[in-house]
Amino acid sequence: MQELYGNSQRLDEREQSTQKGKFLTFKLDAELFALEISYVTEIYNMLSIVPLPGTPEYFKGIINLRGKIIPVIDMRLKLRKISESYNDRTCIIILIVDGIQSGLIVDTVSEVCNIREEDIEPPPGLKCLGSNHYIQGVAKIGDDLAMILDCRKILGEEKISNLAQEVS
């Protein structure tokens, strides 16, 4: 198990204010996504996942991280993308949202970058796109567009929240 980045404790308020405007970017296929860095505690190369029967397809199972059981979600499946085999670039981003620790499986982690609030546009209003409600904004990063994900909406859904609380 290799930890790529670490900050195993939740940031206090002073540290959070220094994290304002900082986002962790990652890719799914060629698409760029971003998460507020204040939710991110650690990033790992792919770990062994124990599947749980009877859970949604995107809920891949649980991992044992230093004796703590953490639920893990495959972001490809959560965002209705085609499933791909995991490889040496696949990562698990560990988040804490509302006191609940969870992991997100992504194709590859890109970088931490600053995004000014004025550079974030509202998400497209296409309600026909099923996963669109997870997007809280769109930002230009260099020549790329990054979809900024709402961690609370991704992990706050009743099914995920209940599963995370049960295994925590």
Backbone as ProteinMPNN parsed JSONL, in Angstrom:
{"seq_chain_A": "MQELYGNSQRLDEREQSTQKGKFLTFKLDAELFALEISYVTEIYNMLSIVPLPGTPEYFKGIINLRGKIIPVIDMRLKLRKISESYNDRTCIIILIVDGIQSGLIVDTVSEVCNIREEDIEPPPGLKCLGSNHYIQGVAKIGDDLAMILDCRKILGEEKISNLAQEVS", "coords_chain_A": {"N_chain_A": [[0.86, -1.17, 0.0], [0.726, 2.064, -0.986], [0.98, 5.307, 0.036], [0.218, 8.24, -1.548], [-0.145, 10.991, -1.074], [-0.493, 12.654, 2.007], [-2.544, 13.506, 4.803], [-3.774, 12.881, 7.384], [-5.493, 13.863, 9.323], [-8.414, 15.834, 9.84], [-8.569, 19.097, 8.535], [-8.079, 22.001, 10.547], [-10.008, 25.032, 11.219], [-8.402, 27.316, 10.611], [-6.417, 26.242, 8.949], [-8.089, 25.385, 6.915], [-8.932, 27.807, 5.824], [-6.645, 28.598, 4.486], [-6.696, 26.795, 2.501], [-8.67, 27.571, 0.818], [-10.011, 27.94, -2.383], [-8.308, 26.105, -3.464], [-7.953, 23.153, -5.328], [-8.125, 19.661, -5.934], [-7.275, 18.0, -8.796], [-8.41, 15.496, -11.074], [-8.569, 12.764, -13.422], [-11.013, 11.168, -15.481], [-11.143, 9.049, -18.003], [-10.509, 11.221, -20.643], [-11.526, 13.42, -19.468], [-11.472, 16.168, -17.217], [-11.738, 16.61, -13.751], [-12.536, 18.2, -10.611], [-12.022, 18.516, -7.074], [-12.786, 20.1, -3.992], [-9.983, 20.827, -2.079], [-10.063, 20.837, 0.672], [-11.633, 18.736, 1.547], [-10.159, 16.489, 1.04], [-8.111, 13.979, 2.377], [-6.156, 12.016, 2.004], [-4.315, 10.295, -0.584], [-4.134, 7.349, -2.387], [-2.371, 4.742, -4.166], [-4.019, 2.158, -5.998], [-5.826, -0.003, -3.856], [-6.516, -3.138, -2.184], [-9.809, -4.177, -2.497], [-12.697, -5.114, -0.755], [-15.573, -6.543, -1.831], [-19.047, -5.724, -1.213], [-21.964, -7.513, -0.962], [-25.132, -6.876, -2.583], [-25.078, -4.126, -2.89], [-25.143, -0.912, -4.628], [-23.895, -0.822, -8.051], [-21.8, 1.063, -8.455], [-20.735, 1.288, -5.944], [-18.001, 0.021, -4.82], [-17.032, -1.44, -2.666], [-15.286, -2.094, 0.385], [-12.33, -0.839, 2.015], [-9.451, -1.579, 4.027], [-7.914, 0.638, 5.877], [-5.239, 1.262, 7.595], [-6.419, -0.105, 9.771], [-8.919, 1.029, 9.857], [-12.126, 0.818, 8.494], [-13.193, 1.673, 5.325], [-15.601, 2.877, 3.074], [-15.781, 2.56, -0.522], [-16.119, 4.203, -3.625], [-16.568, 3.87, -7.088], [-15.797, 6.279, -9.28], [-16.107, 6.392, -12.043], [-18.288, 4.707, -12.569], [-20.17, 5.886, -10.917], [-20.566, 8.318, -12.18], [-21.726, 7.461, -14.458], [-20.12, 6.382, -16.511], [-18.299, 4.239, -18.778], [-17.165, 1.2, -17.441], [-13.798, 0.501, -16.559], [-10.783, -1.434, -16.475], [-8.752, -1.46, -13.556], [-5.561, 0.134, -13.197], [-1.975, 0.767, -12.926], [-2.021, 3.498, -12.582], [-4.393, 4.133, -11.463], [-6.138, 5.554, -8.75], [-7.096, 5.978, -5.28], [-8.915, 8.385, -3.773], [-9.109, 9.666, -0.629], [-11.644, 10.992, 1.299], [-13.13, 13.247, 3.689], [-16.304, 13.939, 4.551], [-18.666, 15.735, 6.191], [-17.893, 14.466, 8.569], [-17.724, 11.804, 7.845], [-15.761, 9.29, 6.507], [-14.712, 8.416, 3.264], [-13.875, 6.758, 0.147], [-12.829, 7.58, -3.181], [-12.569, 6.151, -6.306], [-10.485, 6.88, -8.954], [-9.31, 7.5, -12.346], [-6.762, 8.723, -12.691], [-4.786, 10.898, -10.681], [-4.285, 14.339, -11.053], [-3.26, 17.176, -10.322], [-2.809, 19.636, -7.676], [-4.458, 22.638, -7.742], [-4.959, 26.213, -7.952], [-8.056, 27.807, -8.067], [-9.801, 30.565, -8.817], [-12.719, 32.018, -7.38], [-14.227, 33.645, -9.084], [-13.596, 32.551, -11.501], [-15.086, 30.34, -11.817], [-17.767, 28.919, -13.367], [-21.362, 28.564, -13.433], [-22.815, 25.233, -13.439], [-23.659, 23.44, -16.487], [-27.074, 23.627, -17.502], [-28.39, 21.254, -18.172], [-30.739, 19.15, -17.58], [-31.299, 16.633, -18.475], [-29.041, 15.148, -18.364], [-27.969, 12.669, -16.381], [-25.925, 12.554, -14.336], [-25.322, 15.14, -13.923], [-26.15, 16.681, -11.74], [-24.247, 16.418, -9.771], [-22.284, 18.173, -10.322], [-20.909, 21.186, -9.368], [-19.866, 23.364, -10.554], [-18.025, 24.793, -13.357], [-14.727, 25.146, -14.378], [-12.041, 26.915, -15.942], [-8.927, 25.632, -16.549], [-5.89, 26.322, -17.441], [-5.699, 25.265, -20.714], [-7.765, 23.543, -20.448], [-11.061, 22.424, -19.43], [-12.493, 22.013, -16.281], [-14.649, 19.989, -14.451], [-16.151, 20.819, -11.562], [-16.747, 18.986, -8.776], [-19.383, 18.353, -6.443], [-18.787, 17.396, -3.387], [-20.419, 16.824, -1.187], [-22.87, 16.194, -2.373], [-22.196, 13.952, -3.892], [-21.347, 12.092, -1.933], [-23.31, 12.369, -0.063], [-25.706, 11.242, -0.677], [-28.441, 9.221, 0.256], [-28.112, 6.352, 0.158], [-25.296, 5.961, -0.035], [-24.37, 7.417, 2.153], [-25.605, 6.038, 4.294], [-24.424, 3.469, 3.974], [-21.731, 4.144, 4.372], [-21.784, 5.037, 7.04], [-22.514, 2.668, 8.294], [-20.287, 0.985, 7.901], [-18.252, 2.385, 9.061]], "CA_chain_A": [[0.0, 0.0, 0.0], [1.554, 3.248, -1.08], [0.282, 6.567, 0.198], [0.805, 9.237, -2.424], [-0.172, 12.251, -0.348], [-1.137, 12.352, 3.269], [-2.981, 14.481, 5.781], [-4.784, 11.985, 7.923], [-6.426, 14.527, 10.212], [-9.238, 16.881, 9.222], [-7.966, 20.407, 8.697], [-8.833, 22.909, 11.409], [-10.552, 26.178, 10.48], [-7.326, 28.172, 10.109], [-5.828, 25.549, 7.807], [-9.08, 25.371, 5.842], [-8.957, 29.101, 5.142], [-5.506, 28.634, 3.563], [-7.017, 25.871, 1.411], [-9.742, 28.15, 0.001], [-9.632, 28.127, -3.778], [-7.427, 25.017, -3.905], [-8.704, 21.988, -5.787], [-7.403, 18.497, -6.429], [-7.836, 17.608, -10.085], [-8.209, 14.105, -11.464], [-9.167, 12.457, -14.718], [-11.761, 9.974, -15.836], [-10.895, 9.135, -19.441], [-9.808, 12.472, -20.928], [-12.233, 14.508, -18.795], [-10.85, 16.682, -16.0], [-12.645, 16.902, -12.651], [-11.868, 18.821, -9.468], [-12.646, 18.436, -5.753], [-12.198, 21.039, -3.037], [-8.899, 20.144, -1.366], [-10.36, 20.767, 2.109], [-12.253, 17.44, 1.833], [-9.204, 15.419, 0.747], [-7.157, 13.706, 3.458], [-5.066, 11.177, 1.519], [-4.456, 9.695, -1.913], [-3.398, 6.088, -2.44], [-2.467, 3.867, -5.326], [-5.126, 1.217, -5.822], [-5.727, -0.926, -2.732], [-7.406, -4.292, -2.262], [-11.175, -3.814, -2.121], [-13.571, -6.231, -0.432], [-16.923, -6.185, -2.277], [-20.176, -5.984, -0.321], [-23.117, -7.921, -1.78], [-26.379, -6.134, -2.456], [-24.871, -2.678, -2.948], [-25.159, -0.412, -6.007], [-22.72, -1.191, -8.846], [-20.717, 2.033, -8.271], [-20.174, 1.101, -4.606], [-17.12, -1.116, -5.084], [-16.809, -2.223, -1.463], [-14.599, -1.444, 1.5], [-10.893, -1.055, 2.175], [-8.938, -1.492, 5.387], [-6.858, 1.643, 5.86], [-4.652, 1.342, 8.932], [-7.37, -0.613, 10.75], [-10.217, 1.698, 9.709], [-12.869, 0.333, 7.337], [-13.645, 2.832, 4.561], [-16.336, 2.534, 1.851], [-15.133, 3.073, -1.726], [-17.015, 4.411, -4.768], [-15.912, 4.007, -8.388], [-16.353, 7.498, -9.867], [-16.527, 6.112, -13.426], [-19.636, 4.155, -12.527], [-21.035, 6.88, -10.269], [-20.873, 9.345, -13.177], [-22.309, 6.738, -15.594], [-19.142, 6.139, -17.574], [-18.015, 2.823, -19.011], [-16.208, 0.623, -16.501], [-12.469, 0.167, -17.086], [-9.932, -2.159, -15.536], [-7.842, -0.607, -12.795], [-4.165, -0.039, -13.588], [-1.009, 1.344, -11.992], [-2.293, 4.933, -12.413], [-5.658, 4.254, -10.745], [-5.933, 6.013, -7.375], [-8.228, 6.157, -4.38], [-8.86, 9.654, -3.049], [-9.822, 9.541, 0.638], [-12.292, 12.248, 1.669], [-13.996, 13.307, 4.859], [-17.431, 14.841, 4.318], [-19.575, 15.699, 7.344], [-17.384, 13.515, 9.547], [-17.719, 10.429, 7.33], [-14.64, 9.043, 5.611], [-15.029, 7.581, 2.101], [-12.865, 6.779, -0.901], [-13.277, 7.692, -4.566], [-11.639, 5.569, -7.266], [-10.366, 7.715, -10.16], [-8.315, 6.981, -13.288], [-5.454, 9.267, -12.336], [-4.781, 12.202, -10.022], [-3.485, 15.265, -11.853], [-2.492, 18.143, -9.535], [-3.539, 20.582, -6.853], [-4.346, 23.944, -8.399], [-5.784, 27.311, -7.443], [-9.116, 28.27, -8.954], [-10.479, 31.713, -8.208], [-14.177, 31.899, -7.387], [-14.762, 34.316, -10.273], [-13.296, 31.724, -12.675], [-15.981, 29.186, -11.789], [-19.07, 29.181, -13.986], [-22.388, 27.597, -13.012], [-22.837, 24.039, -14.297], [-24.666, 23.458, -17.557], [-28.417, 23.357, -16.999], [-28.998, 20.158, -18.917], [-31.292, 18.204, -16.604], [-31.38, 15.295, -19.062], [-27.81, 14.431, -18.036], [-28.212, 12.115, -15.059], [-24.912, 12.82, -13.326], [-25.062, 16.575, -13.933], [-26.423, 17.322, -10.451], [-23.048, 16.34, -8.93], [-21.362, 19.222, -10.745], [-21.262, 22.479, -8.771], [-19.371, 24.428, -11.409], [-17.054, 24.471, -14.401], [-13.624, 26.108, -14.327], [-10.995, 26.782, -16.947], [-7.591, 25.436, -15.986], [-5.061, 26.32, -18.64], [-6.531, 25.061, -21.904], [-8.768, 22.527, -20.135], [-12.21, 22.715, -18.578], [-12.624, 21.051, -15.186], [-15.954, 19.907, -13.798], [-15.963, 20.829, -10.113], [-17.755, 18.105, -8.189], [-19.909, 18.67, -5.126], [-18.522, 16.212, -2.554], [-21.58, 16.544, -0.335], [-23.905, 15.522, -3.173], [-21.712, 12.626, -4.27], [-21.295, 11.206, -0.776], [-24.42, 12.621, 0.83], [-26.903, 10.503, -1.036], [-28.854, 8.354, 1.356], [-27.524, 5.012, 0.077], [-23.867, 6.01, 0.27], [-24.231, 7.894, 3.527], [-25.964, 4.929, 5.192], [-23.385, 2.446, 3.878], [-20.514, 4.669, 4.997], [-21.967, 5.038, 8.485], [-22.559, 1.279, 8.764], [-18.977, 0.347, 7.917], [-17.288, 3.221, 9.815]], "C_chain_A": [[0.901, 1.226, 0.0], [0.692, 4.491, -0.974], [0.979, 7.592, -0.676], [0.904, 10.587, -1.747], [-0.846, 11.958, 0.97], [-1.443, 13.566, 4.101], [-4.109, 13.798, 6.5], [-5.761, 12.655, 8.882], [-7.167, 15.614, 9.461], [-8.59, 18.231, 9.518], [-8.786, 21.258, 9.663], [-9.216, 24.153, 10.615], [-9.467, 27.065, 9.883], [-6.672, 27.549, 8.882], [-6.796, 25.53, 6.63], [-9.1, 26.687, 5.094], [-7.776, 29.231, 4.186], [-5.728, 27.708, 2.372], [-8.094, 26.423, 0.481], [-9.237, 28.403, -1.411], [-8.686, 27.07, -4.314], [-8.272, 23.785, -4.202], [-7.751, 20.894, -6.216], [-8.063, 18.104, -7.737], [-7.497, 16.149, -10.364], [-8.91, 13.879, -12.788], [-9.953, 11.155, -14.668], [-11.784, 10.018, -17.356], [-10.099, 10.417, -19.676], [-10.443, 13.662, -20.216], [-11.56, 14.862, -17.478], [-11.928, 17.045, -14.994], [-11.852, 17.512, -11.509], [-12.715, 18.656, -8.21], [-12.001, 19.49, -4.869], [-11.192, 20.287, -2.176], [-9.204, 19.982, 0.128], [-11.024, 19.449, 2.499], [-11.258, 16.283, 1.739], [-8.245, 15.238, 1.921], [-5.953, 12.911, 2.967], [-5.367, 10.715, 0.102], [-3.57, 8.46, -1.939], [-3.44, 5.496, -3.834], [-3.55, 2.852, -5.001], [-4.826, 0.23, -4.694], [-6.673, -2.104, -2.967], [-8.778, -3.911, -1.703], [-11.981, -5.088, -1.877], [-14.987, -5.833, -0.849], [-17.972, -6.51, -1.213], [-21.379, -6.348, -1.182], [-24.327, -7.025, -1.536], [-26.241, -4.627, -2.474], [-24.935, -2.216, -4.402], [-23.846, -0.72, -6.724], [-21.539, -0.25, -8.604], [-20.056, 1.931, -6.904], [-19.315, -0.159, -4.664], [-16.869, -1.982, -3.865], [-16.116, -1.409, -0.396], [-13.106, -1.749, 1.443], [-10.552, -0.957, 3.655], [-7.745, -0.553, 5.336], [-6.368, 1.864, 7.285], [-5.657, 0.965, 10.027], [-8.738, 0.042, 10.699], [-10.865, 1.22, 8.415], [-13.491, 1.539, 6.628], [-14.382, 2.354, 3.306], [-15.698, 3.223, 0.644], [-16.122, 3.086, -2.897], [-16.17, 4.55, -6.032], [-16.555, 5.197, -9.099], [-16.751, 7.308, -11.331], [-17.983, 5.66, -13.432], [-20.617, 5.147, -11.912], [-21.472, 7.948, -11.276], [-21.34, 8.737, -14.503], [-21.375, 6.655, -16.794], [-18.932, 4.636, -17.706], [-16.946, 2.359, -18.032], [-14.905, 0.282, -17.219], [-11.725, -0.638, -16.031], [-9.027, -1.168, -14.813], [-6.422, -0.897, -13.245], [-3.245, 0.65, -12.591], [-1.186, 2.847, -11.783], [-3.603, 5.184, -11.649], [-5.369, 4.604, -9.281], [-7.239, 5.996, -6.593], [-7.988, 7.449, -3.616], [-9.712, 9.477, -1.794], [-10.333, 10.926, 1.038], [-12.952, 12.115, 3.03], [-15.045, 14.366, 4.557], [-18.407, 14.66, 5.476], [-19.192, 14.606, 8.334], [-17.321, 12.075, 9.085], [-16.606, 10.29, 6.299], [-15.054, 8.079, 4.503], [-13.899, 7.69, 1.092], [-13.499, 6.868, -2.277], [-12.203, 7.106, -5.47], [-11.665, 6.42, -8.528], [-9.275, 7.131, -11.054], [-6.911, 7.434, -12.93], [-5.626, 10.616, -11.662], [-3.852, 13.103, -10.812], [-2.633, 16.175, -10.977], [-3.42, 18.883, -8.586], [-3.355, 21.93, -7.523], [-5.256, 24.949, -7.718], [-6.817, 27.669, -8.499], [-9.83, 29.398, -8.222], [-11.987, 31.548, -8.37], [-14.787, 32.526, -8.64], [-14.48, 33.542, -11.561], [-14.168, 30.47, -12.752], [-17.342, 29.613, -12.33], [-20.084, 28.191, -13.436], [-22.387, 26.387, -13.95], [-23.864, 24.181, -15.406], [-26.025, 23.041, -17.009], [-29.132, 22.246, -17.722], [-29.488, 19.082, -17.957], [-31.365, 16.783, -17.142], [-30.117, 14.484, -18.777], [-27.891, 13.966, -16.589], [-27.205, 12.476, -14.0], [-24.615, 14.302, -13.185], [-25.274, 17.221, -12.568], [-25.251, 17.204, -9.47], [-22.07, 17.465, -9.234], [-21.801, 20.551, -10.152], [-20.748, 23.644, -9.587], [-18.4, 23.902, -12.439], [-15.988, 25.562, -14.366], [-12.637, 25.843, -15.45], [-9.657, 26.696, -16.227], [-6.655, 25.288, -17.172], [-5.957, 26.24, -19.861], [-7.67, 24.079, -21.666], [-9.939, 23.11, -19.361], [-12.299, 21.618, -17.528], [-14.025, 21.143, -14.611], [-15.696, 19.82, -12.295], [-17.111, 20.053, -9.487], [-18.143, 18.557, -6.789], [-19.779, 17.413, -4.265], [-19.719, 15.84, -1.692], [-22.669, 15.807, -1.115], [-23.466, 14.119, -3.566], [-21.794, 11.659, -3.096], [-22.5, 11.349, 0.137], [-25.692, 11.899, 0.472], [-27.194, 9.465, 0.042], [-28.169, 6.991, 1.328], [-26.061, 5.023, 0.5], [-23.644, 6.407, 1.707], [-24.52, 6.775, 4.524], [-24.907, 3.836, 5.168], [-22.113, 2.896, 4.573], [-20.625, 4.656, 6.507], [-21.962, 3.611, 9.043], [-21.18, 0.656, 8.862], [-17.941, 1.139, 8.701], [-17.18, 2.765, 11.242]], "O_chain_A": [[1.737, 1.395, 0.887], [-0.21, 4.709, -1.783], [2.188, 7.793, -0.563], [1.934, 11.255, -1.838], [-1.703, 11.077, 1.033], [-0.69, 14.54, 4.105], [-5.278, 14.098, 6.258], [-6.779, 12.053, 9.223], [-6.618, 16.242, 8.556], [-8.12, 18.469, 10.631], [-10.016, 21.251, 9.62], [-8.798, 24.312, 9.469], [-9.607, 27.522, 8.748], [-6.404, 28.236, 7.896], [-6.377, 25.645, 5.479], [-9.264, 26.706, 3.874], [-7.893, 29.911, 3.166], [-5.04, 27.816, 1.357], [-8.401, 25.806, -0.539], [-8.179, 28.999, -1.612], [-8.297, 27.118, -5.481], [-9.173, 23.423, -3.444], [-6.696, 21.163, -6.791], [-9.275, 17.898, -7.785], [-6.454, 15.64, -9.954], [-9.733, 14.686, -13.223], [-9.629, 10.209, -13.949], [-12.378, 10.925, -17.94], [-9.117, 10.671, -18.978], [-9.961, 14.789, -20.34], [-11.135, 13.988, -16.723], [-12.91, 17.704, -15.333], [-10.633, 17.357, -11.444], [-13.945, 18.654, -8.263], [-10.802, 19.748, -4.981], [-11.506, 19.238, -1.612], [-8.662, 19.086, 0.775], [-10.985, 19.074, 3.671], [-11.497, 15.214, 2.3], [-7.644, 16.198, 2.402], [-4.843, 13.109, 3.46], [-6.512, 10.739, -0.351], [-2.399, 8.515, -1.561], [-4.39, 5.703, -4.589], [-3.947, 2.712, -3.844], [-3.72, -0.3, -4.592], [-7.527, -2.057, -3.852], [-8.893, -3.395, -0.591], [-11.954, -6.018, -2.682], [-15.551, -4.892, -0.29], [-17.81, -7.44, -0.423], [-21.773, -5.566, -2.047], [-24.522, -6.491, -0.444], [-27.178, -3.915, -2.114], [-24.798, -3.031, -5.315], [-22.805, -0.863, -6.083], [-20.396, -0.702, -8.552], [-18.945, 2.425, -6.715], [-19.83, -1.273, -4.569], [-16.525, -3.154, -4.012], [-16.322, -0.201, -0.278], [-12.679, -2.769, 0.902], [-11.273, -0.332, 4.434], [-6.688, -0.909, 4.815], [-7.003, 2.564, 8.075], [-5.74, 1.621, 11.065], [-9.636, -0.36, 11.438], [-10.228, 1.215, 7.362], [-14.217, 2.325, 7.237], [-13.861, 1.528, 2.557], [-15.149, 4.319, 0.759], [-16.855, 2.124, -3.127], [-15.17, 5.268, -6.038], [-17.724, 5.134, -9.479], [-17.649, 7.999, -11.813], [-18.802, 6.165, -14.2], [-21.767, 5.234, -12.342], [-22.607, 8.423, -11.231], [-21.349, 9.407, -15.535], [-21.79, 6.835, -17.939], [-19.344, 3.862, -16.841], [-15.945, 3.043, -17.822], [-14.923, -0.176, -18.362], [-12.01, -0.53, -14.839], [-8.595, -0.168, -15.385], [-6.102, -2.022, -13.628], [-3.692, 1.071, -11.524], [-0.559, 3.415, -10.889], [-3.883, 6.311, -11.241], [-4.477, 4.03, -8.656], [-8.33, 6.001, -7.163], [-6.993, 7.593, -2.905], [-10.901, 9.173, -1.886], [-9.574, 11.894, 1.108], [-13.289, 11.015, 3.468], [-14.725, 15.534, 4.336], [-18.91, 13.561, 5.708], [-20.054, 13.909, 8.87], [-16.909, 11.202, 9.849], [-16.52, 11.066, 5.347], [-15.673, 7.048, 4.769], [-13.069, 8.596, 1.167], [-14.568, 6.308, -2.517], [-11.046, 7.521, -5.406], [-12.726, 6.658, -9.105], [-8.424, 6.37, -10.595], [-5.983, 6.627, -12.873], [-6.51, 11.39, -12.029], [-2.76, 12.69, -11.201], [-1.42, 15.985, -10.887], [-4.643, 18.778, -8.675], [-2.233, 22.326, -7.838], [-6.193, 24.588, -7.006], [-6.493, 27.817, -9.678], [-10.39, 29.201, -7.144], [-12.465, 31.007, -9.368], [-15.753, 32.0, -9.193], [-15.063, 33.846, -12.602], [-14.001, 29.642, -13.648], [-17.974, 30.538, -11.82], [-19.713, 27.095, -13.015], [-22.006, 26.5, -15.115], [-24.821, 24.946, -15.286], [-26.1, 22.178, -16.134], [-30.353, 22.285, -17.872], [-28.723, 18.2, -17.568], [-31.479, 15.831, -16.37], [-30.121, 13.263, -18.931], [-27.882, 14.786, -15.671], [-27.588, 12.69, -12.85], [-23.744, 14.684, -12.404], [-24.63, 18.226, -12.268], [-25.277, 17.849, -8.421], [-21.124, 17.685, -8.477], [-22.921, 21.002, -10.391], [-21.138, 24.787, -9.354], [-18.0, 22.738, -12.412], [-16.303, 26.751, -14.329], [-12.425, 24.7, -15.856], [-9.303, 27.552, -15.417], [-6.632, 24.247, -17.829], [-6.869, 27.051, -20.025], [-8.456, 23.807, -22.574], [-9.822, 24.155, -18.721], [-12.193, 20.434, -17.848], [-14.524, 22.231, -14.32], [-15.093, 18.859, -11.818], [-18.281, 20.404, -9.64], [-17.315, 19.083, -6.045], [-20.569, 16.478, -4.399], [-19.997, 14.658, -1.493], [-23.315, 14.904, -0.584], [-24.279, 13.195, -3.572], [-22.261, 10.531, -3.25], [-22.692, 10.524, 1.03], [-26.662, 11.934, 1.229], [-26.281, 8.911, 0.653], [-27.695, 6.519, 2.362], [-25.635, 4.19, 1.3], [-22.826, 5.809, 2.405], [-23.772, 6.583, 5.483], [-24.527, 3.323, 6.221], [-21.484, 2.114, 5.286], [-19.666, 4.303, 7.193], [-21.46, 3.376, 10.142], [-20.91, -0.112, 9.786], [-16.858, 0.624, 8.98], [-16.423, 3.345, 12.02]]}, "name": "protein", "num_of_chains": 1, "seq": "MQELYGNSQRLDEREQSTQKGKFLTFKLDAELFALEISYVTEIYNMLSIVPLPGTPEYFKGIINLRGKIIPVIDMRLKLRKISESYNDRTCIIILIVDGIQSGLIVDTVSEVCNIREEDIEPPPGLKCLGSNHYIQGVAKIGDDLAMILDCRKILGEEKISNLAQEVS"}
